[in-house]
Amino acid sequence: MNISKFSVPIILKDKYTAASFVASFVILVIVFAMAQVNLSDSSSVLVIHSDIFRGADFFGKFGDVMGIVAISAVVWIINIFLAQEFYYKERFLSYILAFSSVIFVVLILISINAIIKLN
C-alpha cells in the first residue's frame, strides 16, 4: 500500500513564520469564540461603528460581525499563500506577511471587542 506523504509548507518549517501564523490563528479562533459566545443570542441590531461626533452610524446583525471574522480568516489564508510563494524569492517579504497577519488579527480582536462592548 503506497501512501503519499503530506509535505509541510516551508513557511511552517521556519520558526519565525510558523510562530507568527500559529499565533495569528490562535487569536483568530479566540475572536471567533468571543463573537459567538457574546453576540449569538443577540436578536437586536448591533452597533458596528460609533463616532464621537455623530454617535452610532453603522448598524448590523450577528451575521455582519461574523462576516468581519470570515473576511479576516480569508486575509489570513491569503497571507499564508503569499508568504509561501515569496519565501524562496524574498524571505523578508514572508516575514513581513507573517508578522503583519498577527497585527491584522489583533486589530480585528480589538474591533470585535469594541462591538461587544457597545452592545
C-alpha positions, 0 to 999 in steps of 0.5 A: 500500500503506497501512501503519499506523504503530506509535505509541510509548507516551508513557511511552517518549517521556519520558526519565525513564520510558523510562530507568527501564523500559529499565533495569528490563528490562535487569536483568530479562533479566540475572536471567533469564540468571543463573537459567538459566545457574546453576540449569538443570542443577540436578536437586536441590531448591533452597533458596528461603528460609533463616532464621537461626533455623530454617535452610532452610524453603522448598524448590523446583525450577528451575521455582519460581525461574523462576516468581519471574522470570515473576511479576516480568516480569508486575509489570513489564508491569503497571507499564508499563500503569499508568504509561501510563494515569496519565501524562496524569492524574498524571505523578508517579504514572508516575514513581513506577511507573517508578522503583519497577519498577527497585527491584522488579527489583533486589530480585528480582536480589538474591533470585535471587542469594541462591538461587544462592548457597545452592545 
